[in-house]
């Protein structure tokens, strides 16, 4: 099967008289692996990274006229995923692409569940990226500004524990030519495992608590304080968020402490205490006003998007249950497409 359809190929089959092993020498010269030509394999893997295997089979026929079974697509994708992981470890292409890109280094990480044959497991993802600063903005403009898109992204992940995943961040940083972790800005939610691993494996980096996750905690407290669905909830959240954006966690903590003194309800006081405890771990991760003035990001949208598109859209198909090995290989393949390294991988293999 080629990208242009089926082609009949006649070539010699040679057998070693000593050991009896046979092969088609022409296959290696043509880059053939089983049923698919190199370009057909690329198309099949692109479809597999975008849709479920059965839908990929149907759409390849409709879009390209290729008749490839879902079983063949699965086999090609899993095999390519394993090769992608090896290529990422040994190829200089990711490092070259990252070095050639402009902008400041950002790092984001998160996790989401994947249904495996051993039950639900957490697929942890991480993204190294470079992004140029955008125009300066005031705290009141944080939602209206348009940030430049990243000039390069490199995504990796797997079904690992936090203790297994964290050390890989530093390995990947070195793999991408990032020698000084102080040049990295970590943008992430408030999960303890993230910041514990950041401290151990990316020492000296600057951190930013994702403003959207901080806002979620503000909303949770506001619903307890003012009642879910009331008009005061969004108004209260916006006031506290502006305090956070202007003065960081330290300023917001002062404001929350003042508000707590006027509360009589134990339930409401507990909501404020829990919010303050959550924020207290991120005093050094709340330089929002300064980053807005420099045109820098204050959210972890890249990895959030990857969790939804790479894992959620592709690996969380209805009724899908993955072998652990296959899930990790598919994440490698889908992550290659998300990482803007798709052409580098396939062109290097072609050459």
KOLPATOR-344757 format. One record per residue (C-alpha): x, y, z; residue in three letters. Coordinates in steps of 0.1 Angstrom, whole numbers, padded with zeros to 4 digits, always signed. Example, Ala and Ser with C-alpha at 12.3 -4.5 7.8 and 13.67 -1.06 7.14 Angstrom:
# residues 2
+0123-0045+0078ALA+0137-0011+0071SER
***
This chain:
# residues 351
+0000+0000+0000UNK+0014+0034-0011UNK+0000+0069-0006UNK-0013+0066-0042UNK-0030+0033-0036UNK-0021-0004-0041UNK+0010-0012-0061UNK+0022-0046-0071UNK+0059-0051-0064UNK+0080-0079-0078UNK+0115-0083-0063UNK+0140-0110-0056UNK+0138-0131-0024UNK+0172-0143-0012UNK+0180-0171+0012UNK+0212-0176+0032UNK+0224-0211+0024UNK+0241-0214+0058UNK+0213-0205+0082UNK+0182-0206+0059UNK+0172-0170+0067UNK+0155-0152+0038UNK+0147-0116+0030UNK+0138-0091+0003UNK+0169-0069+0001UNK+0150-0044-0020UNK+0125-0037+0008UNK+0152-0021+0030UNK+0163+0001+0001UNK+0127+0012-0005UNK+0120+0017+0032UNK+0092-0009+0032UNK+0080-0024+0064UNK+0054-0050+0058UNK+0023-0038+0040UNK+0029-0001+0040UNK+0052+0022+0020UNK+0069+0050+0040UNK+0045+0077+0028UNK+0015+0055+0034UNK+0028+0047+0069UNK+0030+0084+0075UNK-0006+0090+0064UNK-0018+0061+0084UNK+0000+0073+0116UNK-0014+0108+0111UNK-0049+0094+0109UNK-0043+0072+0139UNK-0030+0102+0159UNK-0062+0121+0150UNK-0090+0096+0152UNK-0099+0062+0166UNK-0085+0033+0146UNK-0118+0023+0130UNK-0127+0059+0121UNK-0092+0064+0108UNK-0098+0035+0085UNK-0130+0049+0072UNK-0117+0084+0067UNK-0085+0073+0050UNK-0107+0056+0024UNK-0129+0086+0020UNK-0101+0112+0019UNK-0074+0093+0001UNK-0089+0063-0014UNK-0067+0040+0008UNK-0082+0008+0021UNK-0064+0000+0053UNK-0079-0020+0081UNK-0081-0007+0116UNK-0059-0036+0127UNK-0031-0025+0103UNK-0035+0011+0114UNK-0032+0001+0151UNK-0001-0020+0144UNK+0015+0008+0124UNK+0007+0035+0150UNK+0020+0014+0180UNK+0051+0005+0161UNK+0057+0041+0151UNK+0051+0053+0187UNK+0078+0030+0200UNK+0102+0044+0173UNK+0092+0080+0181UNK+0103+0074+0218UNK+0136+0061+0207UNK+0140+0089+0182UNK+0133+0115+0209UNK+0160+0100+0230UNK+0187+0098+0204UNK+0180+0123+0176UNK+0194+0158+0177UNK+0163+0172+0158UNK+0143+0182+0189UNK+0173+0200+0203UNK+0180+0218+0170UNK+0143+0228+0166UNK+0142+0241+0202UNK+0175+0260+0199UNK+0164+0277+0166UNK+0131+0289+0181UNK+0129+0324+0196UNK+0113+0333+0229UNK+0114+0326+0267UNK+0113+0291+0280UNK+0081+0279+0296UNK+0073+0246+0312UNK+0039+0232+0321UNK+0028+0198+0334UNK-0004+0181+0345UNK-0021+0147+0345UNK-0054+0131+0334UNK-0069+0096+0337UNK-0067+0069+0310UNK-0086+0036+0311UNK-0062+0007+0309UNK-0066-0030+0312UNK-0053-0026+0347UNK-0079+0001+0355UNK-0078+0038+0354UNK-0042+0052+0355UNK-0030+0088+0355UNK-0013+0099+0323UNK+0011+0127+0332UNK+0021+0151+0304UNK+0047+0179+0303UNK+0055+0206+0277UNK+0086+0226+0272UNK+0080+0256+0250UNK+0094+0289+0239UNK+0072+0320+0236UNK+0080+0356+0227UNK+0066+0383+0250UNK+0034+0400+0239UNK+0023+0436+0245UNK+0023+0449+0281UNK-0010+0447+0299UNK-0026+0459+0331UNK-0042+0434+0356UNK-0076+0446+0344UNK-0067+0435+0308UNK-0055+0400+0316UNK-0083+0383+0298UNK-0084+0406+0267UNK-0048+0404+0256UNK-0036+0381+0228UNK-0003+0364+0236UNK+0020+0352+0207UNK+0017+0315+0200UNK+0047+0294+0211UNK+0074+0293+0185UNK+0081+0256+0195UNK+0065+0230+0217UNK+0079+0196+0229UNK+0054+0173+0246UNK+0062+0141+0264UNK+0044+0119+0289UNK+0036+0085+0302UNK+0017+0064+0329UNK+0042+0073+0356UNK+0041+0082+0392UNK+0052+0117+0402UNK+0085+0104+0415UNK+0091+0087+0382UNK+0080+0116+0361UNK+0098+0145+0378UNK+0134+0134+0371UNK+0125+0131+0334UNK+0119+0169+0333UNK+0156+0176+0339UNK+0166+0148+0314UNK+0144+0165+0288UNK+0157+0199+0296UNK+0192+0187+0289UNK+0180+0169+0258UNK+0167+0202+0245UNK+0199+0221+0253UNK+0185+0239+0284UNK+0216+0241+0306UNK+0204+0265+0332UNK+0171+0256+0349UNK+0170+0292+0361UNK+0159+0302+0326UNK+0127+0282+0329UNK+0093+0295+0340UNK+0070+0268+0354UNK+0033+0275+0349UNK+0011+0250+0366UNK-0019+0245+0389UNK-0016+0241+0427UNK-0011+0203+0428UNK+0015+0195+0454UNK+0032+0168+0434UNK+0040+0193+0407UNK+0057+0218+0429UNK+0075+0192+0449UNK+0090+0177+0417UNK+0098+0212+0404UNK+0118+0220+0436UNK+0137+0187+0432UNK+0143+0186+0395UNK+0141+0221+0381UNK+0159+0240+0409UNK+0162+0278+0406UNK+0133+0281+0381UNK+0106+0308+0385UNK+0071+0296+0391UNK+0036+0309+0383UNK+0004+0295+0398UNK-0020+0292+0369UNK-0045+0321+0373UNK-0074+0300+0361UNK-0069+0274+0388UNK-0065+0301+0414UNK-0098+0315+0401UNK-0115+0281+0406UNK-0105+0281+0443UNK-0118+0317+0446UNK-0152+0306+0431UNK-0154+0276+0455UNK-0150+0299+0484UNK-0174+0325+0470UNK-0202+0299+0467UNK-0198+0291+0503UNK-0197+0327+0514UNK-0225+0341+0492UNK-0245+0311+0480UNK-0242+0294+0447UNK-0259+0312+0418UNK-0261+0346+0435UNK-0249+0377+0417UNK-0224+0384+0445UNK-0203+0353+0437UNK-0187+0366+0404UNK-0185+0401+0418UNK-0166+0388+0449UNK-0143+0366+0428UNK-0134+0395+0405UNK-0125+0418+0435UNK-0103+0391+0450UNK-0087+0382+0417UNK-0078+0418+0410UNK-0062+0420+0444UNK-0043+0388+0435UNK-0032+0402+0401UNK-0021+0435+0415UNK-0003+0424+0447UNK+0001+0386+0445UNK-0008+0361+0472UNK+0006+0383+0500UNK-0019+0411+0493UNK-0048+0388+0489UNK-0040+0370+0521UNK-0042+0403+0540UNK-0076+0410+0524UNK-0090+0375+0532UNK-0078+0377+0568UNK-0097+0410+0572UNK-0128+0395+0557UNK-0126+0364+0579UNK-0127+0385+0611UNK-0162+0396+0602UNK-0176+0361+0596UNK-0197+0344+0623UNK-0205+0312+0604UNK-0180+0284+0611UNK-0186+0270+0576UNK-0178+0303+0560UNK-0147+0309+0581UNK-0135+0274+0572UNK-0139+0282+0535UNK-0117+0313+0538UNK-0092+0293+0559UNK-0089+0266+0532UNK-0085+0292+0505UNK-0057+0309+0525UNK-0040+0276+0531UNK-0041+0268+0494UNK-0027+0301+0484UNK-0001+0302+0511UNK+0021+0277+0493UNK+0023+0300+0463UNK+0034+0333+0476UNK+0065+0331+0454UNK+0044+0320+0424UNK+0022+0350+0421UNK+0041+0378+0403UNK+0012+0383+0380UNK+0014+0421+0377UNK+0051+0420+0368UNK+0045+0393+0342UNK+0016+0411+0327UNK+0037+0443+0324UNK+0064+0422+0305UNK+0038+0406+0282UNK+0043+0371+0296UNK+0019+0343+0302UNK+0002+0337+0336UNK-0017+0305+0326UNK-0009+0268+0319UNK-0031+0266+0289UNK-0006+0246+0268UNK-0006+0215+0289UNK-0043+0219+0297UNK-0050+0218+0259UNK-0027+0188+0255UNK-0046+0169+0282UNK-0078+0175+0263UNK-0066+0170+0227UNK-0037+0144+0230UNK-0052+0123+0258UNK-0089+0133+0262UNK-0098+0134+0225UNK-0077+0105+0213UNK-0072+0080+0242UNK-0105+0085+0260UNK-0127+0071+0233UNK-0160+0056+0245UNK-0153+0021+0257UNK-0116+0022+0250UNK-0093+0003+0273UNK-0056+0004+0265UNK-0026-0018+0272UNK-0002+0003+0292UNK+0025-0001+0266UNK+0002+0009+0237UNK-0012+0039+0256UNK+0023+0053+0262UNK+0033+0047+0226UNK+0002+0064+0213UNK+0009+0094+0236UNK+0044+0096+0220UNK+0029+0096+0185UNK+0001+0121+0193UNK+0026+0142+0213UNK+0049+0143+0182UNK+0021+0159+0162UNK+0013+0183+0190UNK+0049+0192+0195UNK+0054+0206+0159UNK+0081+0179+0153UNK+0060+0158+0130UNK+0079+0168+0098UNK+0113+0165+0115UNK+0106+0129+0125UNK+0093+0117+0092UNK+0118+0135+0071UNK+0147+0122+0091UNK+0134+0087+0088UNK+0130+0093+0050UNK+0165+0105+0047UNK
***
